[in-house]
Amino acid sequence: MNVFYNNEGVGDVLLIRLHDVSYDQKQFERKGDVARIYHQETGKTAGFNIFNASSYHPFAGRGEVKLTEELLEKINQIIVKNGFNEQIEADLSPKFVVGHVLEKKKHPNADKLSICKVDVGDEVLQIVCGAPNVAAGQKVVVAKVGAVMPSGMIIKDAELRGVASSGMICSAKELNLPNAPKEKGILVLEDYRKAGEPFFQ
């Protein structure tokens, strides 16, 4: 689940993304200030747009809104108040975490890509990585599925040259960190960092 607000660029609308749906399968249903976006064939809810959002809550910022339990409860109240009986559930765990690269092997279909097994604390992810400096044993920053990069890109499950990839191993530049090196390569962390802990404290 991702929540976005940009009054200057979009207007007083809270954009809530739950799932992707192709444009030709996208349908809308509006009640009051809330529009539900859903898949035409399955009826599965893909998201909500809440219009006049600041009349319900003092939303601010220009981009992704940090989701908390209190904010999720408020969003659900707004949805119900406008006539929908659906309640949103969300994973509020950190999306940028420390990962431990357990294994690195060559991608069978791409010379410059590697397939990595990365321990992120509660699971081991398979991530296809193009960085030249990635290696087994490193502690790295992993953007998990659902993370929103500083560029605005949302991390999704993907398939790269025929190999499944869940997440992204990040460079300092991709994380928009100050004094990020210009050379290509992932950010390698100090070894004392623990797999699964939030990168941004």
MARVEX-339896 format. One record per residue (C-alpha): residue number from 1; x negated, y, z; residue in three letters. Coordinates in pm, whole numbers. Layout:
N
NODE   n      X      Y      Z res
NODE NUM      X      Y      Z ALA
...
END
This chain:
201
NODE   n      X      Y      Z res
NODE   1      0      0      0 MET
NODE   2   -129    345    -95 ASN
NODE   3     25    682    -10 VAL
NODE   4    -56   1005   -195 PHE
NODE   5     43   1370   -151 TYR
NODE   6    -66   1672   -352 ASN
NODE   7    170   1968   -322 ASN
NODE   8    -37   2184   -556 GLU
NODE   9    -75   1929   -832 GLY
NODE  10    245   1723   -813 VAL
NODE  11    482   1917   -590 GLY
NODE  12    639   1835   -255 ASP
NODE  13    656   1462   -329 VAL
NODE  14    514   1171   -128 LEU
NODE  15    407    894   -367 LEU
NODE  16    406    542   -223 ILE
NODE  17    249    260   -426 ARG
NODE  18    320    -98   -319 LEU
NODE  19    259   -298   -637 HIS
NODE  20    168   -233   -998 ASP
NODE  21    437   -264  -1262 VAL
NODE  22    396   -202  -1635 SER
NODE  23    565    106  -1781 TYR
NODE  24    805    -95  -1999 ASP
NODE  25    923   -296  -1695 GLN
NODE  26    957      1  -1460 LYS
NODE  27   1305    103  -1339 GLN
NODE  28   1419    374  -1094 PHE
NODE  29   1702    404   -844 GLU
NODE  30   1754    730   -657 ARG
NODE  31   1945    799   -336 LYS
NODE  32   1918   1146   -189 GLY
NODE  33   1552   1247   -169 ASP
NODE  34   1417    895   -225 VAL
NODE  35   1358    720   -556 ALA
NODE  36   1285    348   -550 ARG
NODE  37   1063    214   -829 ILE
NODE  38   1114   -153   -909 TYR
NODE  39   1039   -427  -1164 HIS
NODE  40   1321   -455  -1416 GLN
NODE  41   1326   -836  -1432 GLU
NODE  42   1236   -943  -1079 THR
NODE  43   1386   -650   -887 GLY
NODE  44   1071   -638   -673 LYS
NODE  45   1003   -294   -526 THR
NODE  46    687   -137   -666 ALA
NODE  47    699    188   -470 GLY
NODE  48    892    491   -356 PHE
NODE  49    882    863   -431 ASN
NODE  50   1002   1086   -147 ILE
NODE  51   1106   1430   -272 PHE
NODE  52   1110   1738    -46 ASN
NODE  53    869   1540    169 ALA
NODE  54    762   1833    390 SER
NODE  55   1121   1874    511 SER
NODE  56   1080   1538    687 TYR
NODE  57    719   1555    802 HIS
NODE  58    429   1805    777 PRO
NODE  59    244   1626    499 PHE
NODE  60    -76   1795    384 ALA
NODE  61   -386   1732    178 GLY
NODE  62   -464   1667   -185 ARG
NODE  63   -491   1297   -250 GLY
NODE  64   -462    982    -42 GLU
NODE  65   -281   1010    291 VAL
NODE  66   -429    807    578 LYS
NODE  67   -167    556    681 LEU
NODE  68   -103    494   1051 THR
NODE  69    163    294   1234 GLU
NODE  70    336    621   1328 GLU
NODE  71    340    745    969 LEU
NODE  72    462    409    837 LEU
NODE  73    748    421   1088 GLU
NODE  74    833    776    975 LYS
NODE  75    834    673    608 ILE
NODE  76   1067    381    684 ASN
NODE  77   1299    619    872 GLN
NODE  78   1311    852    569 ILE
NODE  79   1389    561    335 ILE
NODE  80   1675    437    556 VAL
NODE  81   1810    789    613 LYS
NODE  82   1848    828    238 ASN
NODE  83   2053    512    193 GLY
NODE  84   1805    228    132 PHE
NODE  85   1796    -68    370 ASN
NODE  86   1443   -175    273 GLU
NODE  87   1156   -155    520 GLN
NODE  88    792   -129    410 ILE
NODE  89    524   -344    569 GLU
NODE  90    161   -249    526 ALA
NODE  91   -187   -377    599 ASP
NODE  92   -346   -101    809 LEU
NODE  93   -687   -268    840 SER
NODE  94   -992    -71    716 PRO
NODE  95  -1050    -93    341 LYS
NODE  96  -1418     11    342 PHE
NODE  97  -1609   -245    547 VAL
NODE  98  -1957   -383    597 VAL
NODE  99  -2020   -696    393 GLY
NODE 100  -2296   -958    417 HIS
NODE 101  -2402  -1095     79 VAL
NODE 102  -2424  -1471    132 LEU
NODE 103  -2495  -1573   -225 GLU
NODE 104  -2578  -1420   -562 LYS
NODE 105  -2577  -1603   -892 LYS
NODE 106  -2591  -1501  -1256 LYS
NODE 107  -2264  -1439  -1440 HIS
NODE 108  -2230  -1705  -1713 PRO
NODE 109  -2090  -1461  -1970 ASN
NODE 110  -2274  -1134  -1897 ALA
NODE 111  -2647  -1076  -1857 ASP
NODE 112  -2613   -766  -1638 LYS
NODE 113  -2347   -900  -1400 LEU
NODE 114  -2386  -1114  -1087 SER
NODE 115  -2130  -1320   -897 ILE
NODE 116  -2162  -1261   -524 CYS
NODE 117  -2007  -1432   -222 LYS
NODE 118  -1965  -1165     44 VAL
NODE 119  -1867  -1218    408 ASP
NODE 120  -1641   -931    520 VAL
NODE 121  -1570  -1064    869 GLY
NODE 122  -1234  -1236    836 ASP
NODE 123  -1291  -1388    490 GLU
NODE 124  -1550  -1446    219 VAL
NODE 125  -1482  -1259   -104 LEU
NODE 126  -1602  -1332   -455 GLN
NODE 127  -1715  -1004   -609 ILE
NODE 128  -1861   -951   -954 VAL
NODE 129  -2130   -683   -929 CYS
NODE 130  -2331   -501  -1195 GLY
NODE 131  -2588   -339   -965 ALA
NODE 132  -2948   -436  -1045 PRO
NODE 133  -3055   -431   -678 ASN
NODE 134  -2791   -658   -521 VAL
NODE 135  -2940   -961   -344 ALA
NODE 136  -2845  -1237   -102 ALA
NODE 137  -2901  -1143    262 GLY
NODE 138  -2814   -775    223 GLN
NODE 139  -2565   -580    430 LYS
NODE 140  -2358   -369    193 VAL
NODE 141  -2044   -155    175 VAL
NODE 142  -1741   -337     33 VAL
NODE 143  -1430   -160    -92 ALA
NODE 144  -1157   -419    -41 LYS
NODE 145   -850   -455   -260 VAL
NODE 146   -623   -158   -189 GLY
NODE 147   -909     83   -116 ALA
NODE 148   -893    422   -286 VAL
NODE 149  -1233    545   -405 MET
NODE 150  -1324    916   -375 PRO
NODE 151  -1276    931   -755 SER
NODE 152   -912    830   -708 GLY
NODE 153   -960    479   -849 MET
NODE 154   -766    208   -664 ILE
NODE 155   -951   -119   -612 ILE
NODE 156   -752   -416   -741 LYS
NODE 157   -805   -787   -797 ASP
NODE 158   -966   -817  -1138 ALA
NODE 159  -1123  -1057  -1383 GLU
NODE 160  -1458   -955  -1529 LEU
NODE 161  -1570  -1150  -1833 ARG
NODE 162  -1360  -1447  -1723 GLY
NODE 163  -1461  -1448  -1354 VAL
NODE 164  -1225  -1341  -1074 ALA
NODE 165  -1341  -1051   -856 SER
NODE 166  -1178   -924   -535 SER
NODE 167  -1323   -592   -424 GLY
NODE 168  -1628   -385   -508 MET
NODE 169  -1979   -352   -365 ILE
NODE 170  -2036     25   -354 CYS
NODE 171  -2317    265   -427 SER
NODE 172  -2374    581   -223 ALA
NODE 173  -2264    787   -525 LYS
NODE 174  -1936    595   -559 GLU
NODE 175  -1870    661   -188 LEU
NODE 176  -1941   1032   -244 ASN
NODE 177  -2205   1032     28 LEU
NODE 178  -2435   1335     60 PRO
NODE 179  -2780   1305    -96 ASN
NODE 180  -2681    994   -291 ALA
NODE 181  -2967    876   -516 PRO
NODE 182  -2924    923   -890 LYS
NODE 183  -3066    580   -967 GLU
NODE 184  -2819    299  -1027 LYS
NODE 185  -2778     56   -742 GLY
NODE 186  -2566    -34   -444 ILE
NODE 187  -2611    113    -97 LEU
NODE 188  -2802   -133    122 VAL
NODE 189  -2731    -93    495 LEU
NODE 190  -2939   -160    803 GLU
NODE 191  -2943   -527    896 ASP
NODE 192  -2791   -469   1241 TYR
NODE 193  -2456   -375   1086 ARG
NODE 194  -2191   -641   1147 LYS
NODE 195  -1988   -798    866 ALA
NODE 196  -1627   -680    878 GLY
NODE 197  -1680   -364   1081 GLU
NODE 198  -1546    -40    928 PRO
NODE 199  -1808    149    729 PHE
NODE 200  -1652    489    801 PHE
NODE 201  -1634    522   1178 GLN
END
